[in-house]
């Protein structure tokens, strides 16, 4: 079964971890958005084997600049599975 855990720690500064499980080989994407709906980072965008996976995020945007404190949304997509969760960056 597909699953995604709440990031840990949450709130975080400056690094957090997102864990997820996929039941079969799948193309996985994990993206981070600000509350305006703008994509600020792509954490994962590739083929993964079935099983348990973990990705770390250092609160940097796609160009390597640190993001400001606030609420961010992360999405995970694999095949027909999609999940959305919130995380809080504190400075």
C-alpha positions as CSV (number, residue, x, y, z in Angstrom):
1,X,0.0,0.0,0.0
2,X,1.1,3.6,-0.6
3,X,1.8,5.7,2.5
4,X,3.5,9.0,3.4
5,X,4.4,10.1,6.9
6,X,4.2,13.5,8.4
7,X,7.6,15.2,8.0
8,X,9.8,15.0,11.1
9,X,10.6,17.2,12.9
10,X,7.7,19.5,12.4
11,X,8.1,22.4,13.0
12,X,11.7,22.3,11.7
13,X,14.7,24.4,11.2
14,X,16.5,24.0,8.9
15,X,16.2,20.3,8.0
16,X,13.3,17.9,7.9
17,X,12.7,14.3,6.8
18,X,9.8,12.9,4.8
19,X,9.3,9.1,4.7
20,X,7.1,7.2,2.3
21,X,6.3,3.7,1.2
22,X,5.4,2.4,-2.3
23,X,4.1,-1.2,-3.0
24,X,5.7,-1.5,-6.4
25,X,8.2,0.1,-8.7
26,X,6.9,3.6,-9.4
27,X,7.9,7.0,-10.7
28,X,7.7,9.2,-7.6
29,X,7.6,13.0,-7.4
30,X,7.7,15.0,-4.2
31,X,7.4,18.8,-4.5
32,X,7.2,21.6,-2.0
33,X,4.8,24.6,-2.4
34,X,4.3,27.9,-0.6
35,X,0.9,29.0,0.5
36,X,0.5,30.9,-2.7
37,X,0.6,27.6,-4.6
38,X,4.1,28.4,-6.1
39,X,6.4,25.4,-6.4
40,X,9.6,26.2,-4.4
41,X,11.4,22.8,-4.6
42,X,11.4,19.4,-6.2
43,X,12.7,16.8,-3.7
44,X,12.2,13.6,-5.7
45,X,11.5,13.0,-9.4
46,X,12.6,9.6,-10.4
47,X,11.8,5.9,-10.5
48,X,11.9,4.1,-7.1
49,X,11.8,0.4,-6.3
50,X,9.0,-0.9,-4.0
51,X,9.6,-0.3,-0.3
52,X,10.3,2.3,2.3
53,X,12.1,5.5,1.3
54,X,13.2,8.7,3.0
55,X,14.1,12.1,1.7
56,X,15.7,15.1,3.6
57,X,14.9,18.7,2.8
58,X,17.2,21.5,3.9
59,X,14.6,24.3,3.5
60,X,16.3,25.7,0.4
61,X,14.4,26.7,-2.8
62,X,15.1,25.3,-6.2
63,X,17.9,27.8,-6.7
64,X,19.6,27.0,-3.4
65,X,18.4,30.1,-1.5
66,X,17.0,29.6,2.1
67,X,13.3,30.0,2.4
68,X,11.6,32.2,5.0
69,X,9.6,30.9,8.0
70,X,6.1,29.8,7.3
71,X,3.8,27.0,6.3
72,X,4.7,24.9,3.3
73,X,2.8,22.1,1.5
74,X,4.4,19.0,0.2
75,X,2.9,16.6,-2.3
76,X,3.8,13.1,-3.2
77,X,2.6,11.4,-6.3
78,X,3.3,7.8,-7.5
79,X,1.1,6.1,-10.1
80,X,-2.5,6.9,-9.1
81,X,-1.6,7.7,-5.5
82,X,-1.4,11.4,-4.4
83,X,-1.0,12.8,-0.9
84,X,-0.7,16.4,0.4
85,X,0.6,17.4,3.8
86,X,1.6,20.6,5.6
87,X,4.9,21.5,7.3
88,X,6.1,24.5,9.3
89,X,9.6,26.1,8.8
90,X,10.6,28.2,11.8
91,X,13.7,30.4,12.0
